[in-house]
């Protein structure tokens, strides 16, 4: 079919689905929709019938097309008349895969205008952590010859912040460690060793320790700060988690699903007035970082001191002994 539409919550899924839509002997040309004018789109698609060579285009995040209403109507006409020699894949990366948000996305005029003319591939269900872990386990066997159990796949996915793209890159590393060509199980200690080297995993381990109020939290913050020095990244992550806990306390939902599941593990530590106290402490930390001045200390030392104080006090709120 000349026109295909792909929606997913991960770039890896989009890229592979788009590649599958194109003829095997035709190179797929990637175009970012927000950089594409109508004249350029018309030149690509409207003149296709003038040439015998087949061609294929991938319009990335097609809802970002900046066409006027008149141009949108002309674009729809253009899509309806795509010649057999031309393949167009319109993809959209979906950040929020909640039922309500997906319904809103699919009801948009710009989406329907394209999707109703082509074949829709909806991979947003793989944003669910269990389905994503099952997909990753199957992929480990079929593509990399690794017998990864679903529990192992879930651990790997969590360490990669739910990103199938990042988890797939780690599968490639595990494949390089294989000693035989036949499918092999992945020992738990080997998987843990690989996970421990993932920068994203180390970052989230520090955030976990701080939020849980673990005794080693302050020391982990110090060692992480010595290497990364990205104070505001850690503060932003802690803010995301505490605000997520507040949303759950109010009966709301948090996206993506794996993040909500992770937050629920911390919820008992922040029941009642504890969550309010933690949010006040966070606001004070953000204010301290804005001023960034402690007599006798450099700005970097002042940032670290503020983080250390915050970590210790949050540990006391959470019922741990961070320090």
Number of C-alpha atoms within 10 A of each C-alpha: 15 21 25 23 26 26 21 23 23 21 18 15 19 24 16 10 21 25 17 10 22 23 17 9 8 15 13 19 12 14 16 14 20 15 10 16 14 16 12 11 17 15 11 14 22 18 13 19 15 8 9 8 10 16 21 22 22 24 23 23 18 23 19 15 18 15 16 10 10 8 14 17 14 15 20 14 13 15 20 16 14 19 19 13 15 23 24 24 28 26 26 22 18 19 15 17 20 19 9 9 13 14 11 11 17 12 12 11 12 18 17 13 18 21 18 13 17 20 16 17 17 15 16 20 14 20 25 16 20 17 14 21 27 18 15 25 21 19 17 22 16 12 11 21 20 23 18 26 19 18 13 19 24 23 17 28 25 22 23 23 16 23 18 24 14 18 23 19 11 19 23 14 12 18 19 9 10 16 8 9 10 9 16 16 12 17 11 12 9 12 18 14 10 15 21 14 11 16 12 15 18 17 18 18 16 22 21 18 20 29 25 25 25 23 16 15 25 24 15 20 22 17 12 17 17 11 8 11 16 12 17 12 12 20 17 13 14 19 17 12 21 22 15 21 23 18 13 16 16 9 9 10 14 19 14 18 18 19 16 16 13 13 19 14 10 17 18 11 18 21 14 10 9 17 21 14 15 22 17 12 18 20 13 14 18 18 12 17 20 10 11 16 15 14 7 8 12 12 15 14 14 19 24 19 17 20 24 21 16 20 29 21 21 26 25 18 22 24 15 21 19 26 17
